[in-house]
Amino acid sequence: MSQIQATAAKVDEELKKLSISYNEKAQAVSAVVRKKSTNFATSDFEDFLPAEVVSKNEFLDSEFLVTVVAVISAAAEAGKGPQILILIC
């Protein structure tokens, strides 16, 4: 009887360790997914545009000239909805 209880305790402990490990990995995956989904309104260009694209283009911000960037979602491009965000730099 005590051997069964000892085995059950070991299995229970292993289950707790695996559960903790799974939850940590699930949280890490969620963090990566959140980081990859960029909020264009609050992010810098470097967060969603490669550096070579940003460096090739000239972004102006003066008294008379301002660079405007239009971000068009895939849904809007496919004609499924108005998902256009205009960023003024």
N, C-alpha and C positions, 0 to 999 in steps of 0.2 A: 504494500500500500504506500509506504513512504517513497519507494522508487518511482511510482506513478506520479506522486505529488512533486517530486524533484524534477522529473521530466516535464511535467506540465508547467512548472515555474520557469524552467529554461526556455521552453517554447514561448511562454508569455513574455519573457524578457526579450527574446529575439524579435518577437512581433512588435514590441514597443520600439526597439531600435530601428527596425525597418520602417515603421510608421513615421518616426521622427525624420529619418533620412528621406523618405518619400515627400513629406510635407516641405522640407527644406528645398528639395529639387523642384517641386511644383511652384514654390514661391520664386525661385530663381528664374524659371521659365516665364512666369507671369511678369517679372521685372523686365526681362528681355523683350517680351512682346509689347509691353507698355513703352519701352524705350524706342522700339522700332516704329511704332505708330506715332508719327510726328504731328504735333499741333502746329500748323503753319502760322497761326496768328501770334503765337508766343515764342516761336523758335527762331534762331539765327539761320541765315541761309546755309551756313556750313553744316547744319544738322541734317538737312535733307537734300542738298546739292553737293556733288563732289567738288573738291577744291579746284580741280582744273576747269570746271565750268564757271565757278565764281571768279577765278583769276583771269579767265579769257574775256569776260564781260566787264564793262565799266559801269559801276553804279554811281550815279550822280546825286548829290544832295547839296544844292546851293540855293541862293535866294530865288532864282528863276527856273531852275531845272531840278526835277525829282525823278528818280527811277521808279517805275511802276511795274510790278510783276503780277501776272495773272496766273493763278494756279487752277487748273481745270481737272476735276476728278474723272476717273475712268467712266463713271456712270453718266456724267454730263457729256463726255466725249462720245459715248455710245447712244446718246439721245434719250437716256432714261431718267433724266432729272436735272434741275438746275443746281449744280454743285460747283460754283465758281467763287473763288476767294481772291480778292485783289489786295496785294500787299504794297504799301507805299514805303519805299526805303529812304 
